[in-house]
Amino acid sequence: MTVRISIDCMGGDHGPSVTVPASVAFVQREPDAELLLVGREDAVRAELKKLGADSHPRLSVVNATEIVEMNDSLEVALRRKKNSSMRVAIGLVKDGAAQACVSAGNTGALMAVSRYLLKTLSGVDRPAICTILPNQKDGPTYVLDLGANVDCEPLHLHQFALMGSALVSAVEGHPRPTVGLLNVGAEDIKGNELVKQTAELLRADHAKGLLNFYGNVEGNDIFEGTTDIVVCDGFVGNVTLKAAEGVGRLIKGVLTSELKKGWINMLGALIARRALKRISQRLNPSRYNGASLLGLRGLVFKSHGGESAYGFEWAIRRAFEAARHDVLSRIQTSIAELMPNSAADRETNAQKTA
């Protein structure tokens, strides 16, 4: 089955010089992918020509004359730049011309435009940003929310858990992925009211067999792989993500510099080069690039703005896998079946008690 993905080629710090090579590399590796390259046609085609891919049968160019800059306000992105590469790429998902969209553009603008065009799924109050982080089991730990919702209520974290479970179940093939709630301690008595009330909702779902809730987890559990999914509010999630990326780059930098100090260290590095290469690959943040905007009526993936072509290709891969495994409909089904307190239900209950 062919999976069609729209690419915002103008977004991010580097634009077509990164997004187009990544797109070309991806279709060369994945025969079931077709990419719609959205952006200023002359710039996109110039990059394709450099790579000898200007006539590739599974690469199409969609012209968009405007660019959402990294410092543009939400009002500019939503109201003034209606022919931006970001908006056109998301519009292709809305119209059914693409099954997913990938952009490295302004995160706030991407969420706002996506929410405006695609709307949220029934029963979902707020979309969440979900990404994966490496763990000691050489597998991914899915973490959400990573910054879309700084202030949350227990209901929102509850919805994040349901959406994350549906995503992991579809992409990783785990029928009952474990869910951990990020806290300052594993004990039930610890944490603020947001965490305590969320835990009650998740424990109730676990008792009903609707959700595989492990319990509270701490920051170290993310990297130990204690649970498949870790749920938190966007403030905590974003700080955690940036800290993890910084630590990864720190370890890689320290290893590189120390192994170059003296011939003995360099000899040791030569002997251990295969192991060091694997370490570098496992800790490379680019391998984990590509965060999904869960809760929308369409698949949208966010790449880091400053990523290389290698990292952007990973973001395309995540979008491809989500579309191929029909993640959207699985999340929709999960929310419909497991979320007893949808927005409509709460409004009805409020009217009854008024």
Rosetta blueprint (number, residue, H / E / L):
1 M L
2 T L
3 V E
4 R E
5 I E
6 S E
7 I E
8 D E
9 C L
10 M L
11 G L
12 G L
13 D L
14 H L
15 G L
16 P H
17 S H
18 V H
19 T H
20 V H
21 P H
22 A H
23 S H
24 V H
25 A H
26 F H
27 V H
28 Q H
29 R H
30 E L
31 P L
32 D L
33 A E
34 E E
35 L E
36 L E
37 L E
38 V E
39 G E
40 R L
41 E H
42 D H
43 A H
44 V H
45 R H
46 A H
47 E H
48 L H
49 K H
50 K H
51 L L
52 G L
53 A L
54 D L
55 S L
56 H L
57 P L
58 R L
59 L E
60 S E
61 V E
62 V E
63 N E
64 A L
65 T L
66 E E
67 I L
68 V L
69 E L
70 M L
71 N L
72 D L
73 S L
74 L H
75 E H
76 V H
77 A H
78 L H
79 R H
80 R H
81 K L
82 K L
83 N L
84 S E
85 S H
86 M H
87 R H
88 V H
89 A H
90 I H
91 G H
92 L H
93 V H
94 K H
95 D L
96 G L
97 A L
98 A L
99 Q L
100 A E
101 C E
102 V E
103 S E
104 A L
105 G L
106 N L
107 T H
108 G H
109 A H
110 L H
111 M H
112 A H
113 V H
114 S H
115 R H
116 Y H
117 L H
118 L H
119 K L
120 T E
121 L L
122 S L
123 G L
124 V L
125 D L
126 R L
127 P L
128 A E
129 I E
130 C E
131 T E
132 I E
133 L E
134 P E
135 N L
136 Q L
137 K L
138 D L
139 G L
140 P E
141 T E
142 Y E
143 V E
144 L E
145 D L
146 L L
147 G L
148 A L
149 N L
150 V L
151 D L
152 C L
153 E L
154 P H
155 L H
156 H H
157 L H
158 H H
159 Q H
160 F H
161 A H
162 L H
163 M H
164 G H
165 S H
166 A H
167 L H
168 V H
169 S H
170 A H
171 V H
172 E H
173 G L
174 H L
175 P L
176 R L
177 P L
178 T E
179 V E
180 G E
181 L E
182 L E
183 N L
184 V L
185 G L
186 A L
187 E L
188 D L
189 I L
190 K L
191 G L
192 N L
193 E H
194 L H
195 V H
196 K H
197 Q H
198 T H
199 A H
200 E H
201 L H
202 L H
203 R H
204 A H
205 D H
206 H H
207 A H
208 K L
209 G L
210 L L
211 L L
212 N E
213 F E
214 Y E
215 G E
216 N E
217 V E
218 E L
219 G H
220 N H
221 D H
222 I H
223 F H
224 E H
225 G L
226 T L
227 T L
228 D L
229 I E
230 V E
231 V E
232 C L
233 D L
234 G H
235 F H
236 V H
237 G H
238 N H
239 V H
240 T H
241 L H
242 K H
243 A H
244 A H
245 E H
246 G H
247 V H
248 G H
249 R H
250 L H
251 I H
252 K H
253 G H
254 V H
255 L H
256 T H
257 S H
258 E H
259 L H
260 K L
261 K L
262 G L
263 W H
264 I H
265 N H
266 M H
267 L H
268 G H
269 A H
270 L H
271 I H
272 A L
273 R H
274 R H
275 A H
276 L H
277 K H
278 R H
279 I H
280 S H
281 Q H
282 R H
283 L H
284 N L
285 P H
286 S H
287 R H
288 Y H
289 N L
290 G L
291 A E
292 S E
293 L E
294 L E
295 G L
296 L E
297 R L
298 G L
299 L E
300 V E
301 F E
302 K E
303 S L
304 H L
305 G L
306 G L
307 E L
308 S L
309 A H
310 Y H
311 G H
312 F H
313 E H
314 W H
315 A H
316 I H
317 R H
318 R H
319 A H
320 F H
321 E H
322 A H
323 A H
324 R H
325 H L
326 D L
327 V H
328 L H
329 S H
330 R H
331 I H
332 Q H
333 T H
334 S H
335 I H
336 A H
337 E H
338 L H
339 M L
340 P L
341 N L
342 S L
343 A H
344 A H
345 D H
346 R H
347 E H
348 T H
349 N H
350 A H
351 Q H
352 K H
353 T H
354 A L
